[in-house]
Amino acid sequence: MSSLLSLSLLGSPALAAESSKAAVKSSEATRAEAARLTSAFLGDTPLLRDLQSLVDEVGGRATGSPANLRSVDWALARFREAGVEARKEAFQMPGLWLERSASASVRGAGVDYSPRIAAMPFSTATPRGGMTAPLLDAGKGTEKDFQALGQKAKGAFLLVDTAELKDVDGLFREYAEAAEIEQRAFAAGVAGVVYVGSRPNNLLYRHNVSVGLRNTRPMMVMERDGALRAQRLLRAGKTLTLTADIDIQSGPAYESYNVIGEIRGSTRPDEVVVLGAHLDSWDLGTGALDNGANVVALIDVARQMKRLGIKPARTLRFALWNGEEQGMYGSAGYTQSHEAELDKHVMAASFDIGCGRITGFFTGGRPELPPLVDRALEPVKGLGPFTQVDVPLVGTDNFDFMLHGVPNLVANQEPALYGPNYHARSDELDKCDPQQLRLNTAITAAIAYGFAQMDAKLPRQSRAQVEELVRTTDLGQQLKSSGQYDDWMSGKRGRKGNTRAGPATR
């Protein structure tokens, strides 16, 4: 009888009016709370002090290095000082790779000089005392260039020309072209590959070898001026040799750690929103743009939510990933260890393009997602305009969530100083605009709070639906360029089987 009475009351006009008033009141309270949170970052917070501490005190944080382990303790301490529950979660790195030292000498008749080099991640070491082989001009490393070299390429170091890097588009092009160049080089039996540095002012930087730990050759980037000098000599008819001396610390699989700060949901704690940025960096610089700025932004969002007493409806996880630079292994490890609860993951966002203004989000080829992002960004619309780009993106920690069918976002940012300083010696604190970082943190907070509060929840995609995304977009090509296609096809990464998608949108 009491149940029937309740049902009849729900249908009464008076109760419907009261319910409508309550909904309006709740919506107003949510907007007020969102405004309070996002405005917090325009005042003085520990955001910039955290960034200086991370990059100047901890420094470059290559996964597997002592500095990286220090950064884990550093991040745990920052969360806990803010009253945010935090833990480290172990995951498996497939192998250790760290450069100890790298040097080179170019020699020929009347020529002897020593340009600086950086070993590419997953380069092999050379024998003690170095490895000497002919240095040949491979042009831009096209199919035609390799045909012109013919059998001479076998056993030689190939010098590959690159365009000077101007922007992020050029960066993506570098990765895509390198994968094809290296495939041709390995097939030709080369001794190793030497890339003309693409950065001005002789900056050195690190790009992964496309085949990762399966690589079997010395691979390196040579400072631009020294490499162009060698190129001119070769094109003038000089015969040159290169002696490369690369010392690598390598080893088998080992355990590394993600850092997870968590604010448990007040009414829907089993539903999870993940905000991620990678804690690791390469070691030539100190990783301010890539990706210290976004690490401290996430810590500050969690900090200010606790300070203001904001209780999100859903659980928020602030994930500081490790192993990103070497293959996005930390976020992959998370999706494996949390696989049983991925149906309850509402969204996973990645912030990983430096300090440039956030202009919107890549929404992963899920047309239902951009309107939800627009809704979440409403409290900070004055910091826009924001444009959502509904395409899948490979190359950062949204990757494994996408392959597992979880709705995912990647912050789209203006290039600012990101491209030329990417993975470079110059990635230092002064490259980050402090005011823009504050504004980006407000935008990040809006996304976090918006997805934690909204009723909408997109279904998790099945394996078949992700396969369709691979077929109908350039996702398949991105997987191949990044060396991830085989792992996807074999089921090593991504959702298994042909299970049905999750529940319908509510």
Secondary structure by P-SEA (a helix, b strand, c coil): caaaaaaaaaacaaaaaaaaaaaaaaaaaaaaaaaaaaaccccccaaaaaaaaaaccccccccccaaaaaaaaaaaaaaaaaccbbbbbbbbccbbbbbcccccccccccbbbbbbbbbccccccccccbbbbbbbbcccccaaaaaaaccccccbbbbbbbcccccaaaaaaaaaaaaaaaaaaaaacccccccccccccbbbbbbcccccccccbbbbcccaaaaaaaaaaaaacccbbbbbbbbbbcccbbbbbbbbbbbcccccccbbbbbbbbcccccccccccccaaaaaaaaaaaaaaaaaccccccbbbbcccccccccaaaaaaaaaaaccccccccbbbbbccccccccccccccccccaaaaaaaaccccccccbbbbccccccccaaaaaaacccbbbbbbccccccccccccccccccccaaaaaaaaaaaaaaaaaaaccccccccccaaaaaaaaaacaaaaaaaaacaaaaaaacccccccccccccccc
